C-alpha cells in the first residue's frame, strides 16, 4: 500500500474530497514526474480521494492507494502502448518483407509501429471512460491530529 499525507481543501459530494499533498519519494521515482505540476510551487499536487471517514476541510489526512491499482494503471499507461509499438513494428516488417511494395520494410515497420502506438493511446483514452471514475482513486484511511503532520517531519 502506498501512503501519502495531506490537507483536505475541498469536499465534492458526500464521499469525495480534494486533498492537497506534497510530492514525496513516490513522486521522485515516477516516470511522469516532469509532467505533474499541479501546484504553483511545483512541489504540491491536488488529489481526488474517497472520503469514507468523513474528513472535513482543513483536516490533515493520510491517503492510501492499493498496489494492485497502481500496477494496473501503470500497465495500462506504459506497457500497453509499448506492446502496441512493438507489435506494429513487427507487423510492418512482415508486410514489407512478404509483399513487394516499393517501400523499405524498415520504413514500413516504423510507420506501423508509430501508428499502433498512437492508436493505443486513443483506445486507452476511449476505453478508460468505461472504467468507473473511482476505481483508481486513493482512499482516506486516517484523519491525523494537527501536530502529527507537521512540515518539519516531512522536510518542507
Phi and psi in degrees as GROMACS dihedral restraints (atoms count N, CA, C in turn):
[ dihedral_restraints ]
;  ai    aj    ak    al  type     phi  dphi    fc
    3     4     5     6     1   -96.7    20    10
    4     5     6     7     1   131.1    20    10
    6     7     8     9     1  -121.9    20    10
    7     8     9    10     1   152.6    20    10
    9    10    11    12     1  -149.2    20    10
   10    11    12    13     1   154.6    20    10
   12    13    14    15     1  -117.0    20    10
   13    14    15    16     1   154.8    20    10
   15    16    17    18     1  -171.7    20    10
   16    17    18    19     1  -172.0    20    10
   18    19    20    21     1  -120.9    20    10
   19    20    21    22     1   133.5    20    10
   21    22    23    24     1   -70.9    20    10
   22    23    24    25     1   124.9    20    10
   24    25    26    27     1  -114.3    20    10
   25    26    27    28     1   -14.4    20    10
   27    28    29    30     1  -160.2    20    10
   28    29    30    31     1   144.5    20    10
   30    31    32    33     1  -109.9    20    10
   31    32    33    34     1   135.8    20    10
   33    34    35    36     1  -124.6    20    10
   34    35    36    37     1   100.1    20    10
   36    37    38    39     1    76.5    20    10
   37    38    39    40     1  -165.9    20    10
   39    40    41    42     1   -76.1    20    10
   40    41    42    43     1   -37.6    20    10
   42    43    44    45     1  -126.6    20    10
   43    44    45    46     1    25.2    20    10
   45    46    47    48     1  -131.1    20    10
   46    47    48    49     1   132.5    20    10
   48    49    50    51     1  -130.9    20    10
   49    50    51    52     1   147.7    20    10
   51    52    53    54     1   -98.8    20    10
   52    53    54    55     1   124.1    20    10
   54    55    56    57     1  -117.5    20    10
   55    56    57    58     1   130.9    20    10
   57    58    59    60     1   -91.4    20    10
   58    59    60    61     1   117.8    20    10
   60    61    62    63     1  -119.9    20    10
   61    62    63    64     1   157.2    20    10
   63    64    65    66     1   -92.3    20    10
   64    65    66    67     1   141.0    20    10
   66    67    68    69     1   -63.7    20    10
   67    68    69    70     1   138.6    20    10
   69    70    71    72     1  -126.3    20    10
   70    71    72    73     1  -159.3    20    10
   72    73    74    75     1   -64.0    20    10
   73    74    75    76     1   -29.9    20    10
   75    76    77    78     1   -62.3    20    10
   76    77    78    79     1   -38.4    20    10
   78    79    80    81     1   -69.2    20    10
   79    80    81    82     1   -32.5    20    10
   81    82    83    84     1   -63.1    20    10
   82    83    84    85     1   -30.2    20    10
   84    85    86    87     1   -94.8    20    10
   85    86    87    88     1    -0.1    20    10
   87    88    89    90     1   -77.7    20    10
   88    89    90    91     1   138.8    20    10
   90    91    92    93     1   -69.7    20    10
   91    92    93    94     1   -21.2    20    10
   93    94    95    96     1  -102.9    20    10
   94    95    96    97     1    18.3    20    10
   96    97    98    99     1   -62.0    20    10
   97    98    99   100     1   -28.9    20    10
   99   100   101   102     1   -74.4    20    10
  100   101   102   103     1   -14.9    20    10
  102   103   104   105     1   -97.4    20    10
  103   104   105   106     1   -11.0    20    10
  105   106   107   108     1  -103.6    20    10
  106   107   108   109     1    89.3    20    10
  108   109   110   111     1  -128.4    20    10
  109   110   111   112     1    79.4    20    10
  111   112   113   114     1   -80.3    20    10
  112   113   114   115     1   -45.6    20    10
  114   115   116   117     1   -79.4    20    10
  115   116   117   118     1   157.1    20    10
  117   118   119   120     1   -65.1    20    10
  118   119   120   121     1   -29.0    20    10
  120   121   122   123     1   -84.8    20    10
  121   122   123   124     1    -6.4    20    10
  123   124   125   126     1    76.5    20    10
  124   125   126   127     1     0.4    20    10
  126   127   128   129     1  -116.6    20    10
  127   128   129   130     1    -3.2    20    10
  129   130   131   132     1  -119.7    20    10
  130   131   132   133     1   158.1    20    10
  132   133   134   135     1  -143.5    20    10
  133   134   135   136     1   150.7    20    10
  135   136   137   138     1  -102.8    20    10
  136   137   138   139     1   124.0    20    10
  138   139   140   141     1  -120.0    20    10
  139   140   141   142     1   130.4    20    10
  141   142   143   144     1   -86.3    20    10
  142   143   144   145     1   127.4    20    10
  144   145   146   147     1  -132.9    20    10
  145   146   147   148     1   158.2    20    10
  147   148   149   150     1   -74.7    20    10
  148   149   150   151     1   129.4    20    10
  150   151   152   153     1  -109.9    20    10
  151   152   153   154     1    67.6    20    10
  153   154   155   156     1   -74.8    20    10
  154   155   156   157     1   -19.2    20    10
  156   157   158   159     1   -90.6    20    10
  157   158   159   160     1    -7.3    20    10
  159   160   161   162     1    76.4    20    10
  160   161   162   163     1    36.7    20    10
  162   163   164   165     1   -64.2    20    10
  163   164   165   166     1   150.3    20    10
  165   166   167   168     1  -114.9    20    10
  166   167   168   169     1   167.4    20    10
  168   169   170   171     1   -57.5    20    10
  169   170   171   172     1   131.1    20    10
  171   172   173   174     1    99.5    20    10
  172   173   174   175     1   -14.8    20    10
  174   175   176   177     1   -70.1    20    10
  175   176   177   178     1   140.4    20    10
  177   178   179   180     1   -85.4    20    10
  178   179   180   181     1   129.0    20    10
  180   181   182   183     1  -133.6    20    10
  181   182   183   184     1   160.1    20    10
  183   184   185   186     1  -111.1    20    10
  184   185   186   187     1   128.2    20    10
  186   187   188   189     1  -103.7    20    10
  187   188   189   190     1   152.7    20    10
  189   190   191   192     1  -141.1    20    10
  190   191   192   193     1   142.8    20    10
  192   193   194   195     1  -125.5    20    10
  193   194   195   196     1   130.6    20    10
  195   196   197   198     1   -68.4    20    10
  196   197   198   199     1   143.5    20    10
  198   199   200   201     1   -62.0    20    10
  199   200   201   202     1   -35.9    20    10
  201   202   203   204     1   -62.2    20    10
  202   203   204   205     1   -40.3    20    10
  204   205   206   207     1   -64.3    20    10
  205   206   207   208     1   -44.1    20    10
  207   208   209   210     1   -62.7    20    10
  208   209   210   211     1   -43.3    20    10
  210   211   212   213     1   -66.7    20    10
  211   212   213   214     1   -39.8    20    10
  213   214   215   216     1   -64.6    20    10
  214   215   216   217     1   -43.8    20    10
  216   217   218   219     1   -63.0    20    10
  217   218   219   220     1   -42.5    20    10
  219   220   221   222     1   -63.3    20    10
  220   221   222   223     1   -41.0    20    10
  222   223   224   225     1   -60.9    20    10
  223   224   225   226     1   -46.3    20    10
  225   226   227   228     1   -64.5    20    10
  226   227   228   229     1   -38.5    20    10
  228   229   230   231     1   -85.9    20    10
  229   230   231   232     1   -23.6    20    10
  231   232   233   234     1  -117.6    20    10
  232   233   234   235     1   -45.3    20    10
  234   235   236   237     1   -78.1    20    10
  235   236   237   238     1   -42.8    20    10
  237   238   239   240     1   -59.5    20    10
  238   239   240   241     1   -48.7    20    10
  240   241   242   243     1   -62.0    20    10
  241   242   243   244     1   -36.0    20    10
  243   244   245   246     1   -63.8    20    10
  244   245   246   247     1   -44.4    20    10
  246   247   248   249     1   -63.7    20    10
  247   248   249   250     1   -37.5    20    10
  249   250   251   252     1   -65.0    20    10
  250   251   252   253     1   -41.9    20    10
  252   253   254   255     1   -60.2    20    10
  253   254   255   256     1   -48.5    20    10
  255   256   257   258     1   -66.1    20    10
  256   257   258   259     1   -44.2    20    10
  258   259   260   261     1   -61.7    20    10
  259   260   261   262     1   -42.2    20    10
  261   262   263   264     1   -65.0    20    10
  262   263   264   265     1   -40.5    20    10
  264   265   266   267     1   -64.5    20    10
  265   266   267   268     1   -43.0    20    10
  267   268   269   270     1   -64.5    20    10
  268   269   270   271     1   -44.1    20    10
  270   271   272   273     1   -62.3    20    10
  271   272   273   274     1   -42.7    20    10
  273   274   275   276     1   -62.7    20    10
  274   275   276   277     1   -40.0    20    10
  276   277   278   279     1   -65.0    20    10
  277   278   279   280     1   -42.7    20    10
  279   280   281   282     1   -64.9    20    10
  280   281   282   283     1   -45.6    20    10
  282   283   284   285     1   -62.7    20    10
  283   284   285   286     1   -42.7    20    10
  285   286   287   288     1   -65.4    20    10
  286   287   288   289     1   -31.5    20    10
  288   289   290   291     1   -79.3    20    10
  289   290   291   292     1   -37.0    20    10
  291   292   293   294     1   -89.6    20    10
  292   293   294   295     1   -21.8    20    10
  294   295   296   297     1  -115.9    20    10
  295   296   297   298     1   136.7    20    10
  297   298   299   300     1   -88.0    20    10
  298   299   300   301     1    96.4    20    10
  300   301   302   303     1  -109.7    20    10
  301   302   303   304     1     4.0    20    10
  303   304   305   306     1    62.7    20    10
  304   305   306   307     1    20.1    20    10
  306   307   308   309     1  -122.1    20    10
  307   308   309   310     1   135.4    20    10
  309   310   311   312     1   -58.7    20    10
  310   311   312   313     1   130.2    20    10
  312   313   314   315     1   -57.2    20    10
  313   314   315   316     1   -32.2    20    10
  315   316   317   318     1   -68.5    20    10
  316   317   318   319     1   -38.8    20    10
  318   319   320   321     1   -65.7    20    10
  319   320   321   322     1   -42.2    20    10
  321   322   323   324     1   -63.5    20    10
  322   323   324   325     1   -39.3    20    10
  324   325   326   327     1   -62.8    20    10
  325   326   327   328     1   -41.7    20    10
  327   328   329   330     1   -65.6    20    10
  328   329   330   331     1   -43.1    20    10
  330   331   332   333     1   -63.3    20    10
  331   332   333   334     1   -47.1    20    10
  333   334   335   336     1   -64.6    20    10
  334   335   336   337     1   -43.0    20    10
  336   337   338   339     1   -60.4    20    10
  337   338   339   340     1   -48.2    20    10
  339   340   341   342     1   -66.1    20    10
  340   341   342   343     1   -37.3    20    10
  342   343   344   345     1   -63.9    20    10
  343   344   345   346     1   -44.4    20    10
  345   346   347   348     1   -65.5    20    10
  346   347   348   349     1   -37.9    20    10
  348   349   350   351     1   -61.6    20    10
  349   350   351   352     1   -51.2    20    10
  351   352   353   354     1   -62.8    20    10
  352   353   354   355     1   -41.8    20    10
  354   355   356   357     1   -60.8    20    10
  355   356   357   358     1   -37.2    20    10
  357   358   359   360     1   -65.4    20    10
  358   359   360   361     1   -36.3    20    10
  360   361   362   363     1   -64.6    20    10
  361   362   363   364     1   -40.5    20    10
  363   364   365   366     1   -65.8    20    10
  364   365   366   367     1   -41.2    20    10
  366   367   368   369     1   -65.0    20    10
  367   368   369   370     1   -41.9    20    10
  369   370   371   372     1   -63.4    20    10
  370   371   372   373     1   -42.8    20    10
  372   373   374   375     1   -62.1    20    10
  373   374   375   376     1   -46.2    20    10
  375   376   377   378     1   -72.0    20    10
  376   377   378   379     1   -42.4    20    10
  378   379   380   381     1   -66.1    20    10
  379   380   381   382     1   -29.1    20    10
  381   382   383   384     1   -68.3    20    10
  382   383   384   385     1   -18.9    20    10
  384   385   386   387     1   -69.1    20    10
  385   386   387   388     1   -23.3    20    10
  387   388   389   390     1   -79.6    20    10
  388   389   390   391     1   -17.7    20    10
  390   391   392   393     1   -81.2    20    10
  391   392   393   394     1   130.5    20    10
  393   394   395   396     1   -55.0    20    10
  394   395   396   397     1   142.3    20    10
  396   397   398   399     1   -56.8    20    10
  397   398   399   400     1   -38.5    20    10
  399   400   401   402     1   -84.5    20    10
  400   401   402   403     1     3.8    20    10
  402   403   404   405     1   -59.1    20    10
  403   404   405   406     1   -42.5    20    10
  405   406   407   408     1  -104.4    20    10
  406   407   408   409     1     8.2    20    10
  408   409   410   411     1   -75.5    20    10
  409   410   411   412     1   139.0    20    10
  411   412   413   414     1   -70.2    20    10
  412   413   414   415     1   170.1    20    10
  414   415   416   417     1  -125.0    20    10
  415   416   417   418     1   141.2    20    10
  417   418   419   420     1   -74.6    20    10
  418   419   420   421     1   119.1    20    10
  420   421   422   423     1  -106.9    20    10
  421   422   423   424     1   -12.5    20    10
  423   424   425   426     1  -159.5    20    10
  424   425   426   427     1   138.3    20    10
  426   427   428   429     1   -98.2    20    10
  427   428   429   430     1   119.9    20    10
  429   430   431   432     1   -91.0    20    10
  430   431   432   433     1   147.0    20    10
  432   433   434   435     1   -64.1    20    10
  433   434   435   436     1   152.5    20    10
  435   436   437   438     1   -53.9    20    10
  436   437   438   439     1   -39.7    20    10
  438   439   440   441     1   -78.2    20    10
  439   440   441   442     1   -16.7    20    10
  441   442   443   444     1   -72.7    20    10
  442   443   444   445     1   -25.0    20    10
  444   445   446   447     1  -112.7    20    10
  445   446   447   448     1    54.7    20    10
  447   448   449   450     1   -81.9    20    10
  448   449   450   451     1   156.0    20    10
  450   451   452   453     1   -68.7    20    10
  451   452   453   454     1   -27.9    20    10
  453   454   455   456     1   -66.6    20    10
  454   455   456   457     1   -35.0    20    10
  456   457   458   459     1   -63.6    20    10
  457   458   459   460     1   -36.2    20    10
  459   460   461   462     1   -97.9    20    10
  460   461   462   463     1    -2.7    20    10
  462   463   464   465     1    74.4    20    10
  463   464   465   466     1    35.0    20    10
